[in-house]
Amino acid sequence: MSVELTGAEITVRCLQEEGVNYIFGYPGGAVLFIYDELFKQDKVKHILVRHEQAALHAADGYARSSKNVGVALVTSGPGVTNAVTGIATAYMDSIPLVVISGQVPTAAIGQDAFQEVDTVGITRPCVKHNFLVKDITELASTIKKAFYIASSGRPGPVLVDIPKDVTQQKTVFAYPSSVSMRSYNPVVDGNSRQIKKAAQLILSAKRPMIYSGGGVILDNASDALTELVRLLNFPCTNTLMGLGGYPATDKRFVGMLGMHGTYEANMAMQYCDVLIAVGARFDDRVIGNPKHFYSEERKIIHIDIDPSSISKRVKVDVPIVGSVSEVLKELIKLIKASREETDAHALKEWWKQIDLWRERDCLRYDRTSAVIKPQMVVEKLYAVTKGDAFITSDVGQHQMWAAQFYQFDKPRRWINSGGLGTMGFGLPSAMGVQLANPKGVVACITGEASIQMCIQELSTCKQYQLPLKIINLNNRYMGMVRQWQEFFHGNRYSESYMNALPDFVKLAESYGHVGMKIEKPEDVEAALKEAFKLKERLVFMDFITDQTENVFPMVPGGKGLSEMILV
């Protein structure tokens, strides 16, 4: 005999069917029936955040550091508008999320009802897809589609908007075992002819370069990428989103590329003769002005799951649409089976040139300073954690120093907002990372401006006993804003100085956590060691750093990769 369930019961049952362990949210009137059903069960654990933006960032961090879809639940009106920043963050970085939002009752839609917004309209530009469920009989199948769309092809956030009356209505529950959508069939296998062309071009290269991005992480293709790079002995660079896709401590890794990438990575990108782009999108922070990127003749192979990303900013010669991991495996097979070999002499000369670029030591800084250098804090963090921590960051100078000086050898260990550049991302995303990896060491590298965007989540950390370690690189400035004002705005520091900061130690203690203030370089390592010994406690470390320090190298906006400002 079929049992009828309410829409709220169906929603929770769907989450259970999908194996969801955690849902991050904040209750409100339009979703109270769903919250009532969450209360009645214990399979799906709810994490109560203090702001809806944080719910999305936490779900995002959970997804990035695991291989699961992140899930968030918010109410209608201000609940969902508060969540938009987190949704857009996930969209820009292709993170699989399912967002369930409450909506006013069906009959009230379009009537300017209390706490009503056009959720579908507002979120349309920053989701992979969204749904408004007006018919309860379509609720279960819609949620199934949401998880499928979010996690397949190029991942992304999918929103399901559910009117309050739909959560009260009843229907027979049946969760689909599979999804078939005529209008959505992402390609997985790459075109065999194109892969063969790529293999031939790779073997003919004299100055090759492998450029990999976040797609390698998202498609769990790190092992395949590593095998390809070592098989060919080619230089490899990662984008900001791709760090950890190839081991940073390997000699073939030439560092991150782009606006704040290494001199050797950017020069190799600019002067290679064959460029293999893997799961990357040639965005503006990576190659600068495309006009300057075209100044050197090169052949480009581009592997990506999303056909719209190929030749979007840079025209490529061998496009391959498909799963990065599957295409790389096929490419490795062809190269191993080929009778041709790479030009060993040419490759040796190319490595000599790269080593000459490396000698510029573009990441050097003053290690004898009497004030704390932020780069040194990150280096000491790497040493104390033995490079095995999960690192989240906010956005700004500290983000770039983390990317430059923490050497990521594993994927899904570097969690940051790359595309949208969202201040406030670091702390709540770290919460999601810790819940996804309960035995992992999780550190959030932040700045005194970014941390205040979502600092209320220290309360959430206390409630759920999340032992995060917060590394606050405190220079009393919005550092990256100040750097641009110094370089390009005549040292006019308009509204970038923070002259009314809280006492972060006391603030952390007021939430029930441990606070530390570190002001001398000689105290940095000892403070970090002490903090990480407190395995069960959140520790907020306020490092008072050099106010004048800038991030180098830097490619100014509108310039080419070879036009770097060096130290």
C-alpha positions as CSV (number, residue, x, y, z in Angstrom):
1,M,0.0,0.0,0.0
2,S,1.4,3.4,-1.1
3,V,1.9,5.9,1.7
4,E,1.3,9.6,1.1
5,L,3.9,12.0,2.4
6,T,3.9,15.8,2.7
7,G,6.2,17.9,0.6
8,A,8.3,18.6,3.6
9,E,8.6,14.8,4.3
10,I,9.4,14.2,0.7
11,T,12.2,16.9,0.7
12,V,13.9,15.2,3.7
13,R,13.4,11.7,2.3
14,C,15.1,12.9,-1.0
15,L,18.1,14.1,0.9
16,Q,18.3,10.8,2.7
17,E,18.1,8.9,-0.6
18,E,21.0,11.0,-1.9
19,G,23.1,10.1,1.1
20,V,23.3,13.7,2.3
21,N,25.1,13.8,5.7
22,Y,25.0,17.5,6.4
23,I,22.7,20.4,5.4
24,F,23.7,23.9,6.2
25,G,20.9,26.4,6.8
26,Y,18.9,29.0,8.7
27,P,15.2,28.6,9.4
28,G,12.4,30.9,8.5
29,G,8.6,30.9,8.0
30,A,8.6,29.5,4.5
31,V,10.6,26.4,5.4
32,L,9.4,25.6,8.9
33,F,7.6,22.4,7.7
34,I,10.9,21.2,6.3
35,Y,12.6,22.0,9.5
36,D,10.0,20.2,11.4
37,E,10.7,17.0,9.4
38,L,14.5,17.5,9.9
39,F,13.8,17.5,13.6
40,K,12.0,14.1,13.4
41,Q,15.0,12.3,11.9
42,D,18.7,11.9,12.5
43,K,20.2,10.7,9.2
44,V,20.6,14.2,7.8
45,K,22.4,16.5,10.3
46,H,21.6,20.2,10.2
47,I,24.2,22.8,10.8
48,L,22.8,26.0,12.1
49,V,24.8,28.9,10.7
50,R,24.4,32.6,11.8
51,H,23.9,34.0,8.3
52,E,22.7,32.5,5.1
53,Q,25.8,33.6,3.2
54,A,27.7,31.4,5.5
55,A,25.4,28.4,4.9
56,L,26.3,28.5,1.2
57,H,30.0,29.0,1.9
58,A,30.0,26.1,4.4
59,A,28.2,23.8,1.9
60,D,30.7,25.0,-0.7
61,G,33.7,24.1,1.5
62,Y,32.1,20.8,2.2
63,A,31.8,20.0,-1.5
64,R,35.2,21.3,-2.5
65,S,37.1,19.2,0.1
66,S,35.1,16.1,-0.5
67,K,33.6,14.4,-3.6
68,N,30.0,15.2,-2.5
69,V,27.4,17.7,-3.4
70,G,27.0,20.4,-0.8
71,V,23.5,21.2,0.4
72,A,22.0,24.3,1.9
73,L,18.5,25.3,3.1
74,V,17.3,28.9,3.3
75,T,14.0,30.6,3.7
76,S,12.3,33.0,1.3
77,G,12.9,36.7,0.8
78,P,15.9,38.0,2.7
79,G,17.0,34.4,3.4
80,V,17.6,33.6,-0.2
81,T,18.9,37.1,-1.1
82,N,21.5,36.7,1.7
83,A,22.5,33.4,0.1
84,V,23.0,34.8,-3.4
85,T,26.7,35.8,-2.7
86,G,27.4,32.2,-1.8
87,I,25.5,30.8,-4.8
88,A,27.5,33.1,-7.1
89,T,30.7,32.1,-5.5
90,A,30.0,28.4,-6.2
91,Y,28.8,29.2,-9.7
92,M,32.0,31.0,-10.7
93,D,34.2,28.1,-9.4
94,S,31.9,25.3,-10.7
95,I,31.1,23.8,-7.3
96,P,28.3,21.2,-7.1
97,L,25.6,22.5,-4.7
98,V,21.9,21.9,-4.2
99,V,20.2,24.9,-2.6
100,I,16.7,24.4,-1.3
101,S,14.8,27.7,-0.8
102,G,11.4,28.4,0.7
103,Q,8.9,30.5,-1.2
104,V,5.6,32.1,-0.3
105,P,2.5,30.0,-0.9
106,T,1.7,29.4,-4.6
107,A,-1.4,31.6,-4.6
108,A,0.6,34.5,-3.2
109,I,3.4,34.4,-5.8
110,G,3.5,37.7,-7.7
111,Q,1.4,39.5,-5.1
112,D,4.3,41.1,-3.2
113,A,3.6,38.9,-0.3
114,F,5.5,39.2,3.0
115,Q,9.1,37.9,2.4
116,E,8.5,37.3,-1.3
117,V,11.2,37.7,-3.9
118,D,11.5,36.3,-7.4
119,T,14.0,33.7,-6.5
120,V,14.2,32.1,-9.9
121,G,14.7,35.5,-11.6
122,I,17.3,36.7,-9.1
123,T,19.4,33.6,-9.1
124,R,19.1,32.7,-12.8
125,P,22.4,34.4,-13.8
126,C,24.4,32.6,-11.1
127,V,23.1,29.1,-11.1
128,K,23.7,26.2,-13.4
129,H,19.9,25.7,-13.3
130,N,16.9,26.5,-11.0
131,F,13.4,25.2,-10.5
132,L,10.2,26.5,-9.0
133,V,8.1,23.5,-7.8
134,K,4.4,24.3,-7.9
135,D,3.2,20.7,-8.3
136,I,3.9,18.4,-5.4
137,T,3.9,15.4,-7.7
138,E,7.0,16.8,-9.4
139,L,8.9,17.5,-6.2
140,A,10.9,14.2,-5.8
141,S,11.8,14.1,-9.5
142,T,12.9,17.7,-9.4
143,I,15.2,17.2,-6.5
144,K,16.7,14.1,-8.2
145,K,17.3,16.3,-11.3
146,A,18.9,19.0,-9.1
147,F,21.5,16.6,-7.7
148,Y,22.2,15.1,-11.2
149,I,22.6,18.5,-12.9
150,A,24.8,19.9,-10.0
151,S,27.2,17.0,-10.1
152,S,27.5,16.1,-13.8
153,G,29.2,17.7,-16.7
154,R,30.7,21.0,-15.5
155,P,29.4,21.1,-11.9
156,G,27.6,24.0,-10.4
157,P,24.9,25.2,-8.0
158,V,21.3,24.2,-8.7
159,L,18.4,25.9,-6.8
160,V,15.0,24.3,-6.0
161,D,12.4,26.9,-4.8
162,I,9.5,25.3,-2.9
163,P,6.4,27.3,-2.0
164,K,5.2,26.8,1.6
165,D,1.9,25.2,0.6
166,V,3.7,22.6,-1.5
167,T,5.6,21.5,1.7
168,Q,2.2,20.9,3.4
169,Q,0.4,19.1,0.5
170,K,0.5,15.3,0.2
171,T,1.3,12.8,-2.5
172,V,2.7,9.3,-2.9
173,F,6.5,9.3,-2.5
174,A,8.6,7.6,-5.2
175,Y,12.2,8.6,-5.6
176,P,13.6,8.0,-9.2
177,S,16.5,5.7,-9.5
178,S,17.9,7.5,-12.5
179,V,17.5,10.7,-14.5
180,S,16.9,11.1,-18.2
181,M,16.8,14.6,-19.6
182,R,16.6,15.1,-23.3
183,S,17.9,18.6,-23.2
184,Y,20.9,17.9,-20.9
185,N,23.4,15.2,-21.9
186,P,27.0,16.2,-21.0
187,V,29.7,14.7,-23.1
188,V,32.1,12.5,-21.2
189,D,34.3,10.8,-23.8
190,G,36.5,13.0,-25.9
191,N,36.6,12.7,-29.7
192,S,39.2,10.0,-30.5
193,R,40.5,11.9,-33.6
194,Q,41.1,15.0,-31.6
195,I,42.9,13.1,-28.9
196,K,45.1,11.5,-31.5
197,K,45.9,14.9,-33.0
198,A,46.8,16.2,-29.5
199,A,49.1,13.2,-28.9
200,Q,50.9,13.9,-32.2
201,L,51.3,17.6,-31.4
202,I,52.5,16.9,-27.9
203,L,55.2,14.5,-29.2
204,S,56.4,17.1,-31.7
205,A,56.8,19.9,-29.1
206,K,60.1,21.5,-28.5
207,R,59.0,24.0,-25.8
208,P,56.0,22.3,-24.3
209,M,53.9,23.6,-21.3
210,I,51.1,21.9,-19.4
211,Y,48.6,24.4,-17.9
212,S,46.0,22.9,-15.6
213,G,43.1,24.4,-13.7
214,G,40.2,23.6,-11.4
215,G,38.7,21.1,-13.8
216,V,41.5,18.7,-12.8
217,I,40.4,18.9,-9.2
218,L,36.7,18.7,-9.9
219,D,37.0,15.7,-12.1
220,N,39.4,13.9,-9.7
221,A,42.0,13.8,-12.5
222,S,45.1,14.7,-10.4
223,D,46.6,11.2,-10.7
224,A,46.1,11.1,-14.5
225,L,47.6,14.6,-14.8
226,T,50.6,13.6,-12.6
227,E,51.2,10.5,-14.7
228,L,51.1,12.5,-18.0
229,V,53.5,15.2,-16.7
230,R,56.0,12.6,-15.4
231,L,55.7,10.5,-18.5
232,L,56.6,13.4,-20.7
233,N,58.9,15.3,-18.3
234,F,57.1,18.5,-19.3
235,P,56.9,21.6,-17.1
236,C,53.5,22.0,-15.4
237,T,51.8,25.0,-13.9
238,N,48.5,25.2,-12.0
239,T,46.0,28.0,-11.8
240,L,44.9,29.4,-8.4
241,M,41.9,27.0,-8.6
242,G,44.1,24.1,-9.8
243,L,46.7,24.1,-6.9
244,G,47.2,20.6,-5.7
245,G,46.2,19.1,-9.1
246,Y,49.9,18.5,-9.6
247,P,52.3,18.1,-6.6
248,A,53.9,21.5,-5.8
249,T,57.1,19.9,-4.4
250,D,57.8,18.1,-7.7
251,K,60.7,19.6,-9.7
252,R,58.5,19.7,-12.8
253,F,56.1,22.1,-11.1
254,V,57.0,25.7,-12.1
255,G,54.6,27.4,-9.7
256,M,51.2,29.0,-10.0
257,L,50.8,31.2,-13.1
258,G,48.8,34.4,-13.7
259,M,48.6,37.9,-12.1
260,H,50.5,36.8,-9.0
261,G,52.1,33.7,-10.5
262,T,55.8,33.0,-10.7
263,Y,58.1,34.5,-13.2
264,E,59.1,31.1,-14.6
265,A,55.5,29.9,-15.0
266,N,54.4,33.1,-16.8
267,M,57.4,33.2,-19.1
268,A,57.0,29.5,-20.0
269,M,53.3,30.1,-20.8
270,Q,54.3,33.1,-23.0
271,Y,57.2,31.4,-24.9
272,C,56.1,27.7,-25.2
273,D,55.5,26.3,-28.7
274,V,52.8,23.7,-27.6
275,L,50.4,24.5,-24.7
276,I,48.3,21.8,-23.2
277,A,45.4,23.4,-21.3
278,V,43.6,20.9,-19.0
279,G,40.4,21.9,-17.2
280,A,41.3,25.6,-17.3
281,R,39.5,28.6,-19.0
282,F,42.2,31.2,-19.9
283,D,40.5,33.7,-17.6
284,D,41.8,37.3,-17.3
285,R,43.7,36.7,-14.0
286,V,45.6,33.9,-15.7
287,I,46.7,35.2,-19.1
288,G,46.1,38.9,-18.7
289,N,45.2,40.6,-21.9
290,P,44.5,38.0,-24.7
291,K,45.9,40.5,-27.2
292,H,49.3,40.1,-25.6
293,F,48.9,36.4,-25.2
294,Y,48.6,36.1,-29.0
295,S,52.0,37.9,-29.5
296,E,53.9,34.6,-29.6
297,E,53.1,31.8,-32.0
298,R,52.1,28.6,-30.3
299,K,49.7,25.6,-30.9
300,I,47.1,25.1,-28.2
301,I,45.4,21.9,-27.1
302,H,42.4,22.6,-24.8
303,I,40.7,19.8,-22.8
304,D,37.5,20.8,-21.0
305,I,34.1,19.3,-20.1
306,D,32.4,22.6,-21.1
307,P,32.3,23.3,-24.8
308,S,31.4,27.0,-24.1
309,S,34.8,27.5,-22.4
310,I,36.8,26.4,-25.5
311,S,38.0,29.2,-27.7
312,K,36.0,31.7,-25.5
313,R,38.9,34.0,-24.8
314,V,41.8,32.3,-26.7
315,K,41.4,30.5,-30.0
316,V,42.7,27.0,-29.7
317,D,44.0,24.6,-32.4
318,V,42.9,21.2,-30.9
319,P,39.7,21.4,-28.9
320,I,38.7,18.3,-27.0
321,V,35.4,18.3,-25.2
322,G,35.0,15.7,-22.5
323,S,35.8,14.5,-19.0
324,V,39.3,15.7,-18.1
325,S,40.1,12.4,-16.4
326,E,38.9,10.2,-19.3
327,V,40.6,12.3,-21.9
328,L,43.9,12.3,-20.0
329,K,43.8,8.5,-19.6
330,E,43.2,8.1,-23.3
331,L,46.0,10.5,-24.2
332,I,48.4,8.6,-21.9
333,K,47.5,5.3,-23.7
334,L,48.2,6.8,-27.1
335,I,51.5,8.4,-26.0
336,K,52.7,5.2,-24.4
337,A,51.7,3.2,-27.6
338,S,53.3,5.6,-30.0
339,R,56.6,4.9,-31.8
340,E,57.4,8.5,-31.8
341,E,59.3,10.1,-28.9
342,T,59.7,13.7,-27.7
343,D,62.7,15.7,-28.8
344,A,65.0,15.0,-25.8
345,H,67.6,17.7,-26.8
346,A,65.0,20.4,-27.4
347,L,63.4,19.5,-24.1
348,K,66.7,19.7,-22.2
349,E,67.3,23.2,-23.7
350,W,63.8,24.3,-22.7
351,W,64.4,23.2,-19.1
352,K,67.7,25.1,-19.1
353,Q,65.7,28.2,-20.1
354,I,63.1,27.6,-17.4
355,D,65.9,27.2,-14.8
356,L,67.3,30.5,-15.8
357,W,63.9,32.1,-15.2
358,R,63.8,30.3,-11.9
359,E,67.0,32.0,-10.8
360,R,65.2,35.3,-10.7
361,D,63.8,34.0,-7.3
362,C,60.6,36.0,-7.9
363,L,59.1,35.1,-4.5
364,R,62.0,36.4,-2.4
365,Y,61.3,38.6,0.6
366,D,63.2,40.2,3.5
367,R,63.7,37.3,5.9
368,T,65.7,39.5,8.4
369,S,62.8,41.9,9.0
370,A,62.1,43.1,12.6
371,V,58.4,42.9,11.9
372,I,56.4,39.8,10.9
373,K,56.4,39.2,7.1
374,P,53.1,37.5,6.1
375,Q,55.0,35.2,3.7
376,M,57.0,33.9,6.6
377,V,53.8,33.0,8.5
378,V,52.6,30.9,5.6
379,E,56.0,29.2,5.3
380,K,56.0,28.4,9.0
381,L,52.4,27.1,8.8
382,Y,53.5,24.8,6.0
383,A,56.4,23.5,8.1
384,V,54.3,23.0,11.3
385,T,51.5,21.2,9.4
386,K,54.0,19.3,7.3
387,G,52.1,20.4,4.2
388,D,49.2,18.2,5.1
389,A,46.5,20.6,6.2
390,F,43.3,21.7,4.5
391,I,43.8,25.4,3.9
392,T,40.9,27.8,3.3
393,S,41.4,31.5,2.6
394,D,39.5,34.7,2.2
395,V,40.4,37.1,-0.6
396,G,43.2,39.5,-0.9
397,Q,46.9,39.6,-0.3
398,H,46.8,36.8,2.2
399,Q,45.1,34.6,-0.4
400,M,47.9,35.1,-2.8
401,W,50.6,34.5,-0.2
402,A,48.9,31.3,0.8
403,A,48.8,30.2,-2.8
404,Q,52.5,31.1,-3.3
405,F,54.0,29.8,-0.1
406,Y,52.0,26.8,1.0
407,Q,53.0,23.9,-1.3
408,F,50.0,21.8,-2.1
409,D,50.8,18.2,-3.0
410,K,47.3,16.9,-2.9
411,P,44.0,17.9,-4.5
412,R,41.1,19.3,-2.5
413,R,43.4,20.7,0.2
414,W,43.2,24.4,-1.1
415,I,39.8,25.9,-0.7
416,N,39.3,29.5,-1.9
417,S,37.0,31.8,-3.8
418,G,38.8,32.2,-7.1
419,G,36.3,33.4,-9.7
420,L,34.1,35.7,-7.6
421,G,36.8,36.7,-5.0
422,T,34.4,36.7,-2.1
423,M,35.6,38.2,1.2
424,G,34.0,36.3,4.1
425,F,34.5,33.0,2.4
426,G,37.3,31.6,4.5
427,L,35.8,30.9,7.9
428,P,32.4,29.4,6.9
429,S,34.1,27.3,4.2
430,A,36.5,26.0,6.8
431,M,33.5,24.8,8.8
432,G,32.3,22.8,5.9
433,V,35.8,21.4,5.3
434,Q,36.1,20.3,8.9
435,L,32.8,18.6,8.9
436,A,33.7,16.8,5.6
437,N,37.1,15.8,7.1
438,P,36.5,15.4,10.9
439,K,40.0,14.0,11.5
440,G,41.7,16.6,9.2
441,V,43.7,19.6,10.3
442,V,41.9,22.7,8.9
443,A,43.4,26.2,8.9
444,C,41.8,29.4,7.6
445,I,44.2,32.1,6.3
446,T,42.5,35.4,6.4
447,G,43.0,39.2,6.9
448,E,41.5,41.6,9.4
449,A,39.0,43.0,6.8
450,S,37.9,39.7,5.3
451,I,37.4,37.9,8.6
452,Q,34.9,40.5,9.8
453,M,32.6,39.7,6.9
454,C,31.4,36.4,8.5
455,I,33.0,36.6,11.9
456,Q,29.6,35.7,13.5
457,E,30.3,32.1,12.5
458,L,32.7,31.8,15.4
459,S,29.4,31.1,17.2
460,T,28.6,28.2,14.9
461,C,32.1,26.8,15.4
462,K,31.5,26.9,19.2
463,Q,28.1,25.2,18.9
464,Y,29.5,22.3,16.8
465,Q,33.0,22.2,18.5
466,L,34.9,22.8,15.2
467,P,38.6,23.0,16.1
468,L,39.7,25.4,13.3
469,K,42.9,27.3,13.4
470,I,42.5,30.9,12.1
471,I,45.6,32.6,10.8
472,N,44.8,36.3,10.7
473,L,47.5,38.2,8.7
474,N,46.6,41.6,10.3
475,N,48.2,44.6,8.5
476,R,45.4,47.0,9.4
477,Y,44.7,47.6,5.7
478,M,42.5,46.1,3.1
479,G,45.8,44.9,1.7
480,M,45.2,44.3,-1.9
481,V,43.1,47.5,-2.2
482,R,46.0,49.4,-0.6
483,Q,48.5,47.7,-3.0
484,W,46.5,48.8,-6.1
485,Q,46.2,52.3,-4.6
486,E,49.9,52.4,-4.2
487,F,50.8,51.2,-7.7
488,F,48.0,52.8,-9.7
489,H,46.4,55.6,-7.7
490,G,49.2,57.8,-6.5
491,N,49.4,56.4,-2.9
492,R,45.9,57.8,-2.2
493,Y,44.7,55.2,0.3
494,S,41.0,56.0,0.0
495,E,39.0,54.1,2.7
496,S,41.4,51.1,2.7
497,Y,42.8,51.7,6.2
498,M,41.0,49.9,9.1
499,N,41.4,52.3,12.1
500,A,38.8,50.8,14.5
501,L,39.6,47.1,14.6
502,P,38.4,44.9,17.4
503,D,40.7,43.2,19.9
504,F,40.6,39.8,18.0
505,V,41.9,37.9,21.0
506,K,39.2,39.1,23.3
507,L,36.6,38.7,20.5
508,A,37.6,35.1,20.0
509,E,37.6,34.5,23.8
510,S,34.1,36.0,24.0
511,Y,32.9,33.3,21.7
512,G,34.5,30.7,23.9
513,H,37.6,30.1,21.8
514,V,41.4,30.6,22.3
515,G,42.9,33.8,21.2
516,M,46.6,34.6,20.6
517,K,48.3,37.9,19.5
518,I,51.7,37.5,17.8
519,E,53.8,40.6,17.2
520,K,57.4,39.4,16.8
521,P,58.9,37.2,14.0
522,E,60.7,35.0,16.5
523,D,57.4,34.1,18.1
524,V,55.6,32.9,15.0
525,E,56.7,29.3,14.9
526,A,56.2,28.7,18.6
527,A,52.7,30.2,18.5
528,L,51.7,28.0,15.5
529,K,53.0,24.9,17.3
530,E,51.1,25.7,20.5
531,A,47.9,26.3,18.5
532,F,48.0,23.0,16.7
533,K,48.6,21.2,19.9
534,L,45.2,22.3,21.0
535,K,43.5,19.7,18.8
536,E,40.0,20.1,20.3
537,R,39.9,23.9,20.3
538,L,39.4,26.7,17.8
539,V,42.4,29.0,18.0
540,F,42.4,32.5,16.6
541,M,45.9,33.7,15.9
542,D,46.2,37.5,15.3
543,F,49.6,38.0,13.5
544,I,50.5,41.7,13.4
545,T,52.3,41.9,10.0
546,D,54.2,44.5,8.0
547,Q,51.8,47.1,6.7
548,T,53.8,47.9,3.6
549,E,54.3,44.4,2.2
550,N,53.1,43.8,-1.3
551,V,52.4,40.7,-3.3
552,F,55.0,40.0,-6.1
553,P,55.2,39.2,-8.9
554,M,52.3,41.2,-10.3
555,V,50.9,41.5,-13.8
556,P,49.1,44.8,-14.0
557,G,45.5,44.7,-15.3
558,G,45.4,44.9,-19.1
559,K,49.1,43.8,-19.5
560,G,50.6,40.6,-20.8
561,L,52.2,37.8,-18.8
562,S,55.7,38.9,-19.6
563,E,55.0,42.4,-18.3
564,M,55.4,41.5,-14.6
565,I,56.3,43.8,-11.8
566,L,59.0,42.0,-9.8
567,V,60.2,42.5,-6.3
